[in-house]
Amino acid sequence: MSRYYSITESKKSGEVEKEIKRKEEKKEKSKHKKAKFKEETEKTFYEEDDFDPYEGPVTVPNEVLKKYQRGKRLDVRHLRSKSHKAGLIQADKKIRQSVQLAARSELLLQEEAGFLEPDENEDTYRVKQEEIAAAADITSATKYFDLSLTEFGPYKINYSRDGRHLLLGGYRGHVAAMDWVTKRLLCEINVMESVHDLCWLHLPTMFATAQKDWVYVYDSKGVELHCIKRLSRVLQLEFLPYHFLLVTSSEKGFLAWLDVSIGKMVKETYTKAGRLNIMCQNPYNAVVATGHPNGSVSMWSPNVEKPLARMLCHPHPIRSIAIDNKGLYMATSCVDRTMKIFDVRTLKCLQSYKLGAAAGFLDFSQQGLLSAGLGNVVEVYKDCCTQAVKSPYIRHKITSTVSDIQFCPYEDVLGIGYSSGFSSILIPGAGQANFDAYESNPFMTKSQRREMEVKSLLEKIQPELITLNPGQLGSIDIPTLKDKLEKKKSLPHVKPPKVEFEPRPKAKGRSKSARVFKRKKIVQETAKRNFIKSAVKEKPVEKEKSKPSQGVLDRFKSKTK
């Protein structure tokens, strides 16, 4: 036999198994060392090739961050409470994180607004709508169309907040609601009486019409929901979406605010200014502006009987007024063919123009373009608020007199209502290129519409918060606070001394702790009361001198010097 068998036979069976395990462990260690050495060599070899110069998230420019900042950072150095300080630090961290996320989301906004760029010695107002539609894409070209409605005009129009739905109201009773993008008719009715104005409510499922006598509310299928007889002889309608208020102006001079969520009349004011057929809202602060025949413009709130501001804009009767979406500029037109631009914050005139005819209708777009209806011509002006403009941006002529104009939100479209129908024309650069789905979503489903209605009702702003300057709502009224502090200081303030009293122990269970505490309390309260009485006697409070009471027959007495 060989030497190997002789050795193994002499060993025990347990030792053989141990040696086999040791050999296997050595093999695994060597394999692990080889793999580790291979990884290290590959790392050193490919280190320069795999280097990422843009490691980490993309940096956001400071200019973009300033758009979404919500004020200054919180200063927690003066706080003593550690728990309160930790909570504020965590809240500040969340705010900064949300600002960065909002600024970073601009990378997803791929659409950009564009305007017509003319060549040398060329004017944009000479470009016709047919040429713009021919140069645009197919979807944009379909938004240029005309509706011939010759029997029931002139027509008033109103676009919904999401820019998807359109309301048409003829003076002779024709009312129609449609999805103008797909040209799908929602409803079409004849109310058999004159229609002066109409507007969508908080969602494109209900709309209000100002008819001959009263205001009616219909749903999107044309079914009458309400008849508001308290609002009579209404000429203009405006809806405040964040307050759920329907604002009406009547031919008798009454201005009314109706809460459509609860059906309650919030305020009804008699303006003492005659017929109110010119009205618009300021989207920034929900203040309602009205134009009057004496050339003045008044700004109203449901909290005050008198106007918040009244300014003399023209020496002749006003034809139309409009305020931009940011609440910075107000445009007014007069019968003497003048159009003026005012700064709403300072109430000063910035620009004054002389038009070819009196502008009966004005409207601002989301990008600041101003449209004016001059007889049967519609002119659109660009940058007319910040600088003097010599010629219009777009000019369009129609077949009959203009009765209403309005820019469509989130679209480069201007709607024109006139005596014989409706026309939709293309205005490049008029609407916002990107929409906020949380604010208004043109592609919302039924479930999204339902959720948005519930959310907007929960976040409804009370009408008491409508002011000219919304920034004052979060500020402190320093003068009244000082008056309160001075009144507190003028009052006599004395601090009674502490009374240390230990009652004598009594027998028969009358020295229990509850009875002892009660006796201590009685003695301390009586001592405190006596001290206050004595302090008041020493420093009496000056009382106001009251006038002597007069009798009924005192007026017949002779007056003596």
C-alpha atoms as one frame of an Amber mdcrd trajectory, in Angstrom:
protein
   0.000   0.000   0.000   1.048   3.585  -0.606   2.061   6.094   1.988  -1.173
   8.085   1.571  -3.397   5.229   2.652  -1.173   4.443   5.563  -1.468   8.007
   6.876  -5.234   8.270   6.416  -5.870   4.980   8.070  -3.984   6.055  11.160
  -6.035   9.293  11.509  -9.445   9.514  12.950 -12.469  10.165  10.807 -13.116
  13.611  12.429  -9.679  14.954  11.604 -10.122  14.042   7.917 -13.267  16.107
   7.672 -11.547  19.122   9.296  -8.721  19.048   6.760 -11.183  18.972   3.877
 -12.991  22.039   5.251  -9.702  23.938   5.661  -8.755  23.283   2.042 -12.143
  24.532   0.818 -11.848  27.715   2.914  -8.374  28.388   1.467  -9.733  28.039
  -2.070 -12.612  30.496  -1.345 -10.190  33.052   0.214  -7.933  32.906  -2.816
 -10.886  33.384  -5.147 -12.087  36.395  -3.137  -8.594  37.970  -3.207  -8.380
  37.521  -6.980 -11.840  39.110  -7.533 -10.980  42.052  -5.239  -7.680  42.629
  -7.032  -9.472  42.525 -10.386 -12.043  45.157  -9.241  -9.311  47.471  -7.963
  -7.334  47.227 -11.182 -10.463  47.915 -13.248 -11.315  50.932 -11.070  -7.875
  52.443 -11.501  -7.889  51.692 -15.217 -11.364  53.166 -15.945 -11.321  55.929
 -13.322 -10.622  58.728 -15.783 -13.149  57.471 -18.361 -16.065  57.161 -15.871
 -15.580  60.624 -14.282 -18.866  62.652 -14.256 -18.217  66.443 -14.386 -21.940
  67.186 -13.630 -22.354  65.068 -10.527 -25.526  65.706  -8.523 -28.762  67.523
  -9.478 -28.854  70.377 -11.961 -28.327  73.764 -10.349 -31.240  76.205 -10.609
 -30.394  79.842 -11.488 -31.060  82.460  -8.812 -33.284  84.450 -11.187 -35.671
  81.512 -11.455 -35.619  80.947  -7.687 -36.627  84.568  -7.025 -39.909  84.011
  -8.907 -41.070  81.400  -6.416 -39.661  82.789  -3.158 -42.218  83.416  -0.383
 -40.485  86.179   1.513 -37.454  86.206   3.774 -36.138  83.201   5.662 -37.175
  82.614   9.260 -34.867  83.961  11.968 -34.909  81.550  14.918 -31.864  82.854
  16.800 -33.945  84.782  19.338 -36.098  81.775  20.314 -35.419  80.000  23.615
 -37.722  77.019  23.277 -35.808  74.197  21.589 -38.927  72.381  20.410 -40.410
  75.545  18.885 -37.090  76.382  17.227 -36.781  72.863  15.769 -40.316  73.074
  14.357 -39.650  76.417  12.669 -36.358  75.169  11.215 -38.155  72.153   9.777
 -40.899  74.366   8.298 -38.300  76.682   6.747 -36.534  73.687   5.246 -39.777
  72.474   3.642 -40.489  75.945   2.222 -37.025  76.178   0.641 -37.381  72.662
  -0.747 -40.776  73.492  -2.306 -39.320  76.667  -3.861 -36.493  74.671  -5.436
 -38.900  72.039  -6.760 -41.190  74.709  -8.230 -38.239  76.429  -9.907 -36.875
  73.125 -11.194 -40.285  72.278 -12.706 -39.777  75.034 -15.269 -37.632  72.546
 -17.176 -40.867  70.765 -18.089 -42.450  73.906 -19.584 -41.411  73.425 -23.180
 -43.915  75.781 -24.810 -42.875  79.371 -25.470 -44.884  82.445 -26.393 -44.105
  84.000 -29.773 -45.151  87.160 -31.610 -45.163  88.237 -35.216 -41.713  89.487
 -36.230 -41.897  91.870 -39.197 -39.103  92.540 -41.674 -37.675  95.960 -42.372
 -40.200  98.511 -43.635 -43.061  96.106 -42.835 -45.980  96.525 -40.400 -47.640
  93.634 -38.583 -51.116  95.224 -38.704 -51.101  94.810 -42.505 -50.891  91.023
 -42.164 -54.313  89.459 -42.771 -55.856  86.601 -40.847 -55.792  84.350 -43.915
 -52.024  84.726 -44.116 -51.570  83.958 -40.409 -53.802  80.864 -40.647 -51.929
  79.647 -43.755 -48.547  79.972 -41.987 -49.742  78.350 -38.730 -50.070  74.618
 -38.032 -53.284  72.709 -38.695 -54.616  72.785 -35.109 -54.042  76.549 -34.827
 -55.539  77.218 -38.251 -58.807  75.526 -37.214 -59.204  78.145 -34.433 -59.819
  80.829 -37.053 -63.507  80.586 -37.987 -66.736  82.588 -38.281 -70.306  81.815
 -37.203 -73.043  83.479 -39.234 -75.973  84.213 -36.877 -77.956  86.949 -38.582
 -81.331  86.678 -36.816 -80.726  87.089 -33.078 -77.768  89.495 -32.777 -75.950
  91.510 -31.551 -74.061  88.882 -29.523 -72.344  88.920 -26.133 -69.578  86.330
 -25.556 -67.800  84.797 -22.570 -64.975  82.220 -22.365 -64.592  79.867 -19.404
 -61.555  80.136 -17.126 -59.872  77.109 -18.706 -60.377  78.564 -22.200 -62.218
  75.506 -23.497 -65.884  76.531 -23.474 -67.667  79.472 -25.059 -70.983  81.199
 -24.297 -72.951  83.122 -26.935 -75.904  85.315 -26.037 -77.939  87.184 -28.630
 -79.880  90.289 -27.668 -83.063  88.759 -29.137 -82.985  85.689 -26.876 -80.580
  83.178 -28.473 -78.270  81.501 -25.886 -75.745  78.795 -26.823 -72.916  77.003
 -24.978 -70.269  75.066 -26.882 -66.852  73.454 -26.706 -65.337  75.740 -29.314
 -62.114  73.679 -29.716 -63.949  70.561 -30.915 -66.962  72.604 -32.215 -69.284
  70.453 -30.069 -72.545  72.144 -29.085 -73.473  71.695 -25.410 -76.851  73.414
 -25.464 -78.863  75.920 -27.495 -82.019  77.610 -26.207 -84.207  80.610 -26.911
 -85.243  82.424 -23.733 -87.910  84.460 -25.610 -86.730  87.793 -24.159 -83.755
  90.124 -24.424 -80.356  88.963 -23.125 -78.103  91.797 -21.909 -75.096  89.818
 -20.621 -74.008  86.317 -19.603 -71.067  84.625 -17.897 -69.810  81.214 -16.768
 -69.814  80.421 -13.049 -67.072  78.569 -11.116 -67.149  75.582 -13.521 -68.251
  75.184 -17.169 -71.343  73.298 -16.000 -73.400  76.363 -15.018 -73.808  79.851
 -16.428 -75.857  82.947 -15.585 -77.730  85.222 -17.985 -78.984  88.750 -17.386
 -82.340  88.797 -19.160 -85.011  91.477 -19.500 -86.319  91.438 -15.931 -84.289
  89.009 -13.814 -81.129  86.915 -13.671 -81.383  83.218 -14.555 -78.965  80.347
 -13.921 -78.771  77.416 -16.374 -76.715  74.248 -16.500 -74.603  73.160 -19.475
 -77.596  71.291 -20.982 -79.815  74.373 -21.016 -82.010  73.420 -18.027 -83.096
  76.378 -15.877 -81.827  75.966 -12.312 -82.656  79.284 -10.623 -84.494  82.519
 -11.243 -83.095  85.298  -9.051 -85.901  87.864  -8.884 -84.057  90.042  -6.405
 -81.632  91.001  -9.191 -83.799  92.978 -11.599 -82.988  94.978 -14.731 -79.352
  93.813 -14.744 -77.069  95.070 -17.530 -73.619  93.624 -16.655 -72.405  90.412
 -14.991 -69.041  89.539 -13.437 -68.066  86.393 -11.519 -65.344  86.312  -8.836
 -64.090  82.677  -8.922 -62.128  82.684  -5.649 -64.986  84.263  -3.668 -67.933
  82.526  -5.444 -69.573  85.930  -5.891 -71.765  86.952  -8.811 -71.557  90.732
  -9.227 -74.346  92.534 -11.092 -74.958  96.144 -12.110 -78.451  97.339 -12.995
 -79.949 100.175 -14.971 -81.341 101.635 -11.718 -77.840 102.182 -10.316 -77.649
  99.198  -7.946 -74.485  97.112  -7.507 -75.065  93.674  -5.940 -72.858  90.770
  -4.764 -74.536  87.334  -4.635 -72.814  84.309  -3.061 -73.703  81.459  -5.444
 -72.382  78.753  -3.100 -75.058  79.408  -0.448 -77.521  81.572  -2.410 -77.156
  84.547  -0.063 -77.121  88.217  -1.008 -73.876  89.552   0.485 -74.346  93.228
  -0.338 -76.541  95.525  -2.421 -75.303  99.097  -2.829 -77.015 102.067  -4.421
 -74.229 103.892  -6.253 -76.191 107.118  -6.956 -74.485 107.226 -10.359 -77.364
 106.426 -12.688 -77.351 103.640 -15.271 -74.497 101.135 -14.722 -73.753  99.596
 -18.112 -69.921  99.631 -17.826 -68.293  97.301 -15.302 -65.219  95.068 -14.959
 -63.322  93.326 -12.171 -59.736  93.548 -11.011 -58.482  89.912 -10.994 -55.730
  90.786  -8.513 -57.868  91.985  -5.591 -61.485  91.222  -6.731 -62.441  94.908
  -6.602 -65.183  95.895  -9.060 -64.688  99.014 -11.215 -67.591 100.897 -12.822
 -67.577 103.657 -15.426 -69.965 106.623 -15.291 -71.284 109.271 -17.715 -69.401
 112.053 -15.913 -66.063 110.529 -16.971 -65.179 109.024 -13.593 -64.309 105.451
 -12.570 -65.299 104.080  -9.147 -63.862 101.013  -7.403 -66.233  99.115  -5.120
 -66.024  96.505  -2.379 -68.942  94.737  -0.623 -67.547  95.847   2.748 -67.928
  99.608   2.248 -70.937 101.688   1.302 -68.894 104.308  -0.537 -66.356 103.558
  -3.306 -62.841 102.651  -2.207 -61.406 104.979  -4.865 -62.901 107.373  -7.378
 -60.862 108.963 -10.151 -61.746 111.413 -12.916 -60.365 109.816 -16.082 -62.036
 111.745 -18.934 -64.002 114.982 -19.378 -66.699 113.069 -21.324 -68.749 109.866
 -20.737 -66.768 106.628 -20.520 -67.409 103.907 -23.096 -65.403 100.984 -21.688
 -62.837  99.982 -19.040 -60.491  96.986 -18.656 -57.914  95.859 -16.044 -55.077
  93.416 -16.747 -54.646  90.077 -14.950 -51.874  91.323 -12.638 -53.920  94.319
 -11.488 -51.271  96.829 -12.544 -52.822  98.724 -15.457 -56.297  99.969 -16.280
 -57.408 101.072 -19.745 -60.340 103.456 -20.249 -61.952 104.794 -23.423 -64.145
 107.846 -23.950 -66.607 109.144 -26.550 -64.057 111.749 -27.670 -61.927 108.904
 -29.207 -59.298 108.986 -26.451 -57.898 105.927 -24.695 -55.854 106.259 -21.494
 -53.711 103.821 -19.514 -53.640 104.253 -15.714 -51.481 102.717 -13.004 -53.963
 101.115 -10.607 -51.540 101.319  -7.651 -50.877 105.065  -7.908 -54.050 106.053
  -9.839 -51.963 108.105 -12.271 -52.195 108.348 -16.054 -49.293 106.684 -17.869
 -50.250 106.864 -21.566 -52.877 108.679 -23.631 -53.860 107.745 -27.204 -56.102
 109.261 -29.845 -57.907 106.509 -31.763 -59.642 106.583 -35.121 -63.027 106.026
 -33.444 -64.460 105.704 -29.947 -63.502 102.333 -28.460 -66.707 100.711 -27.251
 -65.023  97.556 -25.872 -61.608  96.899 -24.282 -59.953  93.715 -23.042 -56.485
  92.632 -21.834 -54.880  89.306 -22.727 -52.808  87.138 -20.384 -49.590  88.449
 -21.945 -50.606  92.128 -21.717 -51.983  92.746 -25.207 -54.870  95.231 -25.331
 -57.734  94.856 -27.804 -60.150  97.655 -28.710 -63.399  97.473 -30.685 -63.780
 100.544 -32.926 -67.057 100.291 -34.825 -66.552  97.405 -37.265 -62.746  97.291
 -36.731 -60.828  95.487 -33.978 -57.312  96.660 -33.137 -54.809  94.911 -30.855
 -51.950  96.868 -29.248 -48.661  95.463 -27.933 -46.675  97.049 -25.056 -49.044
 100.016 -25.003 -48.944 100.301 -21.190 -45.213 100.673 -20.696 -44.396 102.812
 -23.744 -46.098 104.983 -26.351 -47.209 102.940 -29.383 -47.710 104.567 -32.779
 -49.431 101.723 -34.655 -51.473  98.637 -33.644 -50.069  95.121 -33.541 -53.016
  93.455 -35.343 -55.973  95.022 -37.146 -59.032  93.082 -38.297 -62.158  94.307
 -40.043 -65.534  92.574 -39.849 -68.820  92.982 -41.678 -70.895  94.670 -38.930
 -70.588  96.593 -35.660 -68.694  94.993 -32.794 -70.842  94.164 -29.742 -68.279
  92.373 -27.518 -64.636  91.202 -27.506 -62.669  88.886 -25.208 -59.326  87.065
 -25.317 -59.455  83.305 -24.828 -57.307  82.134 -21.870 -54.277  79.939 -22.737
 -54.899  80.417 -26.466 -53.698  82.913 -29.088 -57.319  83.640 -29.948 -59.551
  86.709 -29.741 -63.323  86.218 -29.783 -65.473  88.916 -31.398 -69.225  89.162
 -31.048 -71.015  91.406 -33.514 -74.464  92.069 -34.950 -74.516  89.159 -37.409
 -72.625  86.449 -35.526 -69.315  85.500 -33.945 -65.737  85.505 -35.200 -62.597
  83.886 -33.776 -59.299  85.346 -34.990 -55.645  84.448 -34.313 -53.470  86.829
 -32.246 -49.932  85.358 -31.934 -48.530  85.765 -28.416 -51.810  86.625 -26.689
 -52.220  83.687 -24.283 -49.969  81.930 -21.797 -48.053  79.094 -23.392 -48.174
  76.774 -20.348 -51.198  76.266 -18.082 -51.272  75.311 -14.411 -53.449  72.210
 -14.030 -54.099  73.030 -10.365 -55.475  76.435 -11.356 -57.460  75.649 -14.527
 -57.131  72.489 -16.577 -58.592  72.515 -20.126 -58.421  68.707 -20.272 -60.011
  67.846 -16.911 -62.206  64.773 -16.547 -65.484  64.482 -14.632 -63.789  63.187
 -11.487 -61.174  65.961 -11.645 -63.926  68.545 -12.088 -65.733  67.175  -9.053
 -62.597  67.242  -6.921 -61.727  70.759  -8.080 -65.174  72.029  -7.127 -64.885
  70.584  -3.614 -61.377  71.980  -3.198 -62.347  75.460  -4.385 -65.323  75.492
  -1.987 -63.070  74.572   0.926 -60.605  77.313  -0.052 -63.258  79.964  -0.680
 -62.198  83.479   0.296 -64.648  85.451   2.394 -65.981  88.718   0.937 -64.755
  90.627   4.010 -61.202  90.276   2.655 -61.821  92.279  -0.550 -59.669  95.427
  -0.303 -57.624  97.607  -2.621 -54.349  96.353  -1.137 -54.509  92.655  -0.150
 -51.042  92.939   1.402 -52.526  94.851   4.338 -54.474  91.797   5.504 -51.418
  90.214   7.124 -49.990  93.423   8.594 -50.421  94.829  12.119 -52.368  98.021
  12.784 -49.633  99.812  14.738 -51.591 102.998  15.710 -54.446 101.078  17.333
 -51.977  98.780  19.070 -50.178 101.815  20.529 -53.476 103.287  21.738 -54.339
 100.050  23.519 -50.946  99.941  25.233 -51.249 103.568  26.345 -54.707 102.917
  27.795 -53.350  99.977  29.762 -50.510 102.098  31.108 -52.896 104.856  32.233
 -54.913 102.447  34.385 -53.844 102.211  38.063 -51.839  99.058  38.569 -50.910
  97.886  42.086 -49.468  94.602  43.143 -50.815  93.420  46.502 -48.246  92.031
  48.951 -48.070  88.366  49.810 -49.800  87.408  53.050 -48.154  84.627  54.997
 -50.713  83.174  57.377 -50.605  79.918  59.278 -53.905  79.057  61.053 -53.896
  77.558  64.509 -54.618  73.874  64.775 -58.106  73.028  65.959 -59.523  69.929
  67.521 -62.350  67.620  66.529 -61.381  67.218  62.859 -61.360  70.935  62.025
 -57.617  70.964  61.170 -57.812  68.891  58.001 -55.741  70.051  55.020 -58.788
  71.154  52.960 -60.149  73.333  55.772 -56.725  74.814  56.493 -56.252  75.726
  52.826 -59.709  77.282  52.702 -58.995  79.471  55.749 -55.665  80.577  54.232
 -57.413  81.520  50.970 -60.083  83.590  52.761 -57.497  85.572  54.715 -55.360
  86.248  51.627 -58.342  87.403  49.519 -59.626  89.781  52.220 -56.139  91.283
  52.661 -55.798  91.731  48.890 -59.246  93.411  48.665 -58.460  95.839  51.471
 -55.113  96.766  49.924 -56.681  97.544  46.541 -59.348  99.725  48.161 -56.747
 101.720  50.021 -54.602 102.127  46.866 -57.559 103.391  44.834 -58.415 105.950
  47.525 -54.868 107.278  47.433 -54.736 107.514  43.566 -58.267 108.056  42.286
 -58.951 107.634  38.545 -59.885 110.863  36.770 -63.453 110.604  35.569 -64.740
 112.415  32.508 -66.801 115.477  33.299 -70.359 114.666  32.362 -72.637 117.363
  31.064 -75.538 118.343  33.340 -78.779 116.695  32.333 -81.249 118.996  30.619
 -84.972 118.835  31.046 -87.607 118.983  28.356 -88.640 122.596  29.168 -85.069
 123.931  29.523 -85.144 125.241  25.945 -87.695 127.895  27.002 -85.400 129.360
  29.684 -83.687 132.640  28.979 -80.019 132.348  28.026 -77.722 134.235  30.434
 -74.145 135.157  29.746
